[in-house]
Amino acid sequence: MKYQTAAAVIMATAVAGFAVAKAPDIDPARIDSEVARILKQAEQRPESKQQPDGKAIRQEVVKHLQSIEILKNAALKAGLDKDPEVRNQFLTMEAEFYAAQYADYLKRTAEISNAELLKFYDQQTRMIKIQQVSFDTPEEARAAQELLLKGLSFEELTKRYPNQQPAFEDFVMARQLRQPLADILGPMNRGEVTHNPVEIENKFFLFKISEVQKDPQAPPFDLIRDQLTQLLKEDKAQQQIHQLLRENGIEQ
């Protein structure tokens, strides 16, 4: 009987000691930030019609943050922060995290004027009809350009140099052309000819924009203004990122 009593006391003490262990405190600002992030994700899912339970989400966030804090402290106590392989993975994850945050920062802070937005809308809805002539060497293409400068029409040029490549028969969406054509031909106006030969798969091309029109199925500008704004901000952010990488020796 005495043995049972002693065992019960020991067990009760152990359980009591385990039960009163205090979970780590988490900075309320950190909790607020994570709750806001989750709620924002919920808002961006149009298929979800149920209103998120903010109180339940906050409880789960606190529990999650406390759990990973406990495990982090255990990892540090085990000396994993001194393990070279763990350290390398941590540095890579840290760099990826800040890179993603910087990309988001560029999108958030990008300033878009109404003129830029209208121009972007034109680019997104522009349809063009293209004429082309192909050459085997850049020298042949430049010689053909000289003929154009002397007054030869592009139509006459196509007869002098029969097209060896599939022709563009119909209107095409400028933004859907493969690169580098989208960047080169997209901004061009009706009647314009490329200033320099365009190299594609070891062939050299001269292109002319014969017709331009707006996509008849394009939604009105005001209807997609917000969507266009986000797309243009993303585009600007990518341009800045590519520029920064080029300035630091990384070619895309």
C-alpha positions as CSV (number, residue, x, y, z in Angstrom):
1,M,0.0,0.0,0.0
2,K,2.9,2.3,0.9
3,Y,4.5,1.4,-2.5
4,Q,1.3,2.3,-4.4
5,T,1.0,5.6,-2.6
6,A,4.6,6.6,-3.3
7,A,4.3,5.6,-7.0
8,A,1.1,7.6,-7.3
9,V,2.8,10.7,-5.7
10,I,5.7,10.4,-8.1
11,M,3.4,10.0,-11.2
12,A,1.2,12.9,-10.1
13,T,4.2,15.1,-9.6
14,A,5.6,14.2,-13.0
15,V,2.2,14.8,-14.7
16,A,1.8,18.1,-12.8
17,G,5.3,19.2,-13.7
18,F,4.6,18.4,-17.4
19,A,1.2,20.2,-17.3
20,V,2.5,23.4,-15.9
21,A,5.4,23.8,-18.4
22,K,4.9,27.2,-19.9
23,A,4.8,27.5,-23.7
24,P,7.2,30.2,-25.1
25,D,5.9,33.7,-25.4
26,I,5.4,35.0,-28.9
27,D,5.6,38.7,-29.8
28,P,2.0,39.8,-30.5
29,A,3.2,41.8,-33.5
30,R,4.5,38.5,-35.0
31,I,1.2,36.8,-34.4
32,D,-0.7,39.7,-35.9
33,S,1.5,39.6,-39.0
34,E,1.0,35.9,-39.6
35,V,-2.8,36.1,-39.0
36,A,-3.0,39.0,-41.5
37,R,-1.0,36.9,-44.1
38,I,-3.4,34.0,-43.7
39,L,-6.5,36.2,-43.9
40,K,-5.1,37.8,-47.1
41,Q,-4.6,34.4,-48.7
42,A,-8.1,33.5,-47.8
43,E,-9.4,36.7,-49.5
44,Q,-7.5,35.8,-52.7
45,R,-9.3,32.5,-53.0
46,P,-12.6,33.4,-54.8
47,E,-13.8,29.8,-54.6
48,S,-13.9,30.0,-50.8
49,K,-17.3,31.4,-49.8
50,Q,-17.1,30.7,-46.1
51,Q,-16.0,33.7,-43.9
52,P,-12.7,32.8,-42.2
53,D,-12.9,32.5,-38.4
54,G,-10.4,35.0,-37.2
55,K,-10.4,33.8,-33.6
56,A,-9.8,30.2,-34.6
57,I,-7.0,31.2,-37.0
58,R,-5.3,33.3,-34.3
59,Q,-5.4,30.3,-31.9
60,E,-3.9,28.0,-34.5
61,V,-1.2,30.6,-35.4
62,V,-0.2,31.0,-31.7
63,K,0.0,27.2,-31.4
64,H,2.0,26.9,-34.6
65,L,4.5,29.6,-33.7
66,Q,5.0,28.3,-30.2
67,S,5.6,24.8,-31.6
68,I,8.2,25.8,-34.1
69,E,9.8,28.0,-31.5
70,I,10.2,25.0,-29.1
71,L,11.6,22.9,-31.9
72,K,14.0,25.7,-33.0
73,N,15.3,26.0,-29.5
74,A,15.7,22.2,-29.3
75,A,17.7,22.3,-32.6
76,L,19.9,25.1,-31.3
77,K,20.5,23.2,-28.1
78,A,21.5,20.1,-30.2
79,G,24.0,22.3,-31.9
80,L,22.5,22.0,-35.4
81,D,23.2,25.7,-36.0
82,K,26.9,24.7,-36.0
83,D,26.4,21.9,-38.5
84,P,27.9,23.1,-41.9
85,E,25.3,21.4,-44.0
86,V,22.4,22.8,-41.9
87,R,24.1,26.2,-42.0
88,N,24.4,26.1,-45.8
89,Q,20.7,25.2,-46.2
90,F,19.7,28.0,-43.8
91,L,21.7,30.6,-45.7
92,T,20.1,29.5,-49.0
93,M,16.6,29.6,-47.5
94,E,17.3,33.0,-46.0
95,A,18.5,34.4,-49.4
96,E,15.4,32.9,-51.2
97,F,13.2,34.5,-48.5
98,Y,14.6,37.9,-48.9
99,A,14.7,37.7,-52.7
100,A,11.0,36.9,-52.7
101,Q,10.3,39.8,-50.2
102,Y,12.3,42.2,-52.5
103,A,10.3,41.1,-55.5
104,D,7.0,41.8,-53.6
105,Y,8.4,45.1,-52.4
106,L,9.1,46.2,-56.0
107,K,5.5,45.3,-57.0
108,R,4.0,47.1,-54.0
109,T,6.0,50.3,-54.5
110,A,5.8,50.5,-58.3
111,E,4.2,53.7,-59.5
112,I,1.9,53.4,-62.6
113,S,0.7,56.4,-64.5
114,N,-2.5,56.4,-66.5
115,A,-0.5,56.9,-69.7
116,E,1.5,53.8,-68.9
117,L,-1.6,51.8,-68.1
118,L,-3.3,52.8,-71.4
119,K,-0.2,51.9,-73.4
120,F,0.0,48.6,-71.6
121,Y,-3.7,48.0,-72.4
122,D,-2.9,48.7,-76.1
123,Q,-0.1,46.2,-76.0
124,Q,-2.2,43.5,-74.4
125,T,-5.0,43.9,-76.8
126,R,-3.1,44.7,-80.0
127,M,-3.4,42.4,-83.0
128,I,-1.0,42.7,-86.0
129,K,-0.6,41.3,-89.4
130,I,3.0,40.5,-90.3
131,Q,5.0,40.2,-93.6
132,Q,8.4,38.6,-93.5
133,V,11.4,37.8,-95.7
134,S,14.1,35.4,-94.6
135,F,17.8,35.3,-95.5
136,D,20.6,32.9,-94.8
137,T,23.1,35.5,-93.7
138,P,22.9,39.0,-92.0
139,E,24.8,40.4,-95.0
140,E,22.0,39.3,-97.4
141,A,19.4,40.9,-95.0
142,R,21.3,44.2,-94.9
143,A,21.6,44.2,-98.7
144,A,17.8,43.8,-98.9
145,Q,17.4,46.7,-96.4
146,E,19.5,48.9,-98.8
147,L,17.0,48.1,-101.6
148,L,14.1,49.2,-99.3
149,L,15.9,52.4,-98.6
150,K,16.3,53.0,-102.3
151,G,12.6,52.8,-102.8
152,L,11.8,49.1,-103.4
153,S,8.5,48.2,-101.7
154,F,8.4,45.4,-99.2
155,E,5.9,43.5,-101.4
156,E,8.4,43.7,-104.3
157,L,11.1,42.5,-101.9
158,T,9.1,39.4,-101.0
159,K,8.9,38.5,-104.7
160,R,12.6,39.0,-105.2
161,Y,13.3,36.8,-102.2
162,P,10.6,34.1,-102.1
163,N,9.7,33.3,-98.5
164,Q,11.3,30.2,-97.2
165,Q,9.4,30.2,-93.9
166,P,5.7,29.8,-93.1
167,A,3.9,33.0,-93.6
168,F,1.7,34.8,-91.1
169,E,-1.7,34.5,-92.8
170,D,-3.9,36.1,-90.2
171,F,-3.8,38.7,-87.4
172,V,-1.9,37.5,-84.4
173,M,-1.8,38.8,-80.8
174,A,1.4,40.8,-80.5
175,R,2.0,39.8,-76.9
176,Q,1.7,36.1,-77.7
177,L,4.5,36.1,-80.2
178,R,7.6,34.2,-79.1
179,Q,10.6,36.2,-78.1
180,P,12.3,38.2,-79.4
181,L,9.4,38.9,-81.8
182,A,7.0,40.1,-79.1
183,D,9.4,42.8,-77.9
184,I,10.4,43.8,-81.4
185,L,7.2,43.7,-83.3
186,G,4.7,44.5,-80.5
187,P,5.4,48.3,-80.3
188,M,5.7,48.7,-84.1
189,N,3.1,50.6,-86.1
190,R,1.4,49.9,-89.4
191,G,3.8,50.2,-92.3
192,E,7.0,50.0,-90.2
193,V,9.8,47.6,-91.1
194,T,12.4,46.2,-88.6
195,H,15.5,48.4,-88.5
196,N,17.9,45.5,-88.1
197,P,17.8,41.8,-89.2
198,V,16.2,39.6,-86.6
199,E,18.0,36.3,-86.0
200,I,15.9,33.3,-85.3
201,E,17.2,29.7,-85.5
202,N,20.2,30.6,-87.7
203,K,18.0,32.6,-90.2
204,F,17.8,36.3,-90.6
205,F,14.5,38.1,-91.0
206,L,13.1,41.4,-92.0
207,F,9.5,42.0,-90.8
208,K,6.9,44.5,-91.8
209,I,3.7,45.4,-89.9
210,S,1.1,45.5,-92.7
211,E,-2.0,46.0,-90.5
212,V,-2.9,46.8,-86.8
213,Q,-6.1,46.4,-85.0
214,K,-7.5,46.0,-81.5
215,D,-8.7,42.5,-80.4
216,P,-12.5,42.8,-81.0
217,Q,-13.0,40.5,-78.0
218,A,-10.9,42.5,-75.6
219,P,-12.8,43.6,-72.5
220,P,-13.2,47.4,-71.9
221,F,-10.3,49.2,-70.3
222,D,-12.2,50.3,-67.2
223,L,-13.4,46.7,-66.5
224,I,-9.8,45.3,-66.3
225,R,-8.0,48.4,-65.0
226,D,-7.1,46.9,-61.6
227,Q,-5.9,43.6,-63.2
228,L,-3.8,45.5,-65.7
229,T,-2.3,47.6,-62.9
230,Q,-1.2,44.4,-61.1
231,L,0.2,42.9,-64.3
232,L,2.1,46.1,-65.1
233,K,3.5,46.3,-61.6
234,E,4.7,42.7,-61.9
235,D,6.3,43.5,-65.3
236,K,8.1,46.5,-63.9
237,A,9.3,44.5,-61.0
238,Q,10.7,41.8,-63.3
239,Q,12.4,44.5,-65.4
240,Q,14.1,46.0,-62.3
241,I,15.2,42.5,-61.1
242,H,16.7,41.7,-64.5
243,Q,18.5,45.0,-64.6
244,L,19.9,44.5,-61.1
245,L,21.1,41.0,-62.1
246,R,22.7,42.3,-65.3
247,E,24.5,45.0,-63.3
248,N,25.9,42.3,-61.1
249,G,27.1,40.0,-63.9
250,I,24.1,37.7,-64.2
251,E,22.6,37.5,-67.7
252,Q,19.1,36.2,-68.1
